[in-house]
Amino acid sequence: MRDLEFHKAVAEDEESKDTPANRYSNALEVYKDAPAEALEALITDYESTHNLHSSSNASVADHPTYFAMLAAERGTTSRRREFSPTLAEVLVQFIDKRSSDMAKSTVDGYKKAVKKFGEGVHLSDINLLAVTKWLDDVSGGTSTIRGTLICLAQLWEFSRTRGIVLEDSRNPFRGLKVTGRAKVRPTPQMSQEKLREILDFCRPSYADYFMVLAHTGMRSAEVDSLEIVVKDGIRCYSVTKSKTTSGIRLCPIHPRISNIDITTLPRSMTVRSWLQYSMQQGRLELAEREGLHSLRVNFITSLLSAGVEERLVSRIVGHSAKTITQHYDRGDLKQLHEAVLQLPDPISM
């Protein structure tokens, strides 16, 4: 009788100012160990009082305690999807709490991980089966997938400490083997003939954009932030925004592109869209993975083939890989300028 009276008191607490989600969770915590007889009596009493039955179209937000009782009767202890945030929502909370202790690149890593798994996925829908299926379908190299799982596992632990997922729930992103995955295929170079073909029919400002990429090896998005500076008597492009710290750099301007007005250059996304549209219209054919990044590959390959030291090429293109840069001096602007001058004409035979 005391059990019944206790649980009934909880059931009648529908006027609480707490959120429906918390009321559901709190009630579920109470009811999960309630005697079966008490639960049955409570459900019957609640249905009678509120004119409900188990197949009613009642809203869980309006009757969270009732639905908690039904869940407990079925032996269900998981949070309802209606009260479960998406990964994107958890990420916002995580960044708000932790961003002061993380580098921007780390924050970006978490954002990419959430985007890769699914920003709109509810935590209540994430379990070992769902993660395993995702692993079977997702593309990418082993190290990339492992990094994604590490970020997602951290977000799950953050959710656990905030009571978003049950304290005793298994972290579905941990303990998984990521082996034998196909390596990401490298970006191919773009032939001189293909580059000339593009330059022949694109508008002048787009041609200038392609020539800047071909003579600097920049990432396409880096062109959006260019400024021109003169340092040590050498005219350079100053890259002010990049995906890596090493990408913020000075790149000596090759004489072949010295007259290009960078203020007229289109945005990188505009050029990408134009390439895609040209392919859809049958005006241009590009091989798989061939595109703007191919010109960066061309630039690096051409300089290395011309005998330029790897450390200098790394500095010019803003590589961040330690395997390339950690054992070398960074190189001064005069060396970088001399290295750039060794670049063969990217459109001549």
PERAJO-V537652 format. One record per helix or strand. SS is the DSSP state (~ for helix, > for strand). FROM is the first residue (numbers start at 1). TO is the last residue. If there is no record, write none. Layout:
ss:SS from:FROM to:TO
ss:SS from:FROM to:TO
This chain:
ss:~ from:2 to:11
ss:~ from:20 to:31
ss:~ from:36 to:50
ss:~ from:64 to:74
ss:~ from:81 to:83
ss:> from:86 to:86
ss:~ from:87 to:101
ss:~ from:104 to:117
ss:> from:122 to:122
ss:~ from:123 to:125
ss:~ from:128 to:137
ss:~ from:142 to:161
ss:~ from:192 to:201
ss:~ from:204 to:216
ss:~ from:220 to:225
ss:> from:226 to:231
ss:> from:234 to:239
ss:~ from:245 to:247
ss:> from:249 to:252
ss:~ from:255 to:257
ss:~ from:262 to:264
ss:~ from:268 to:280
ss:~ from:292 to:305
ss:~ from:310 to:317
ss:~ from:322 to:325
ss:~ from:333 to:340
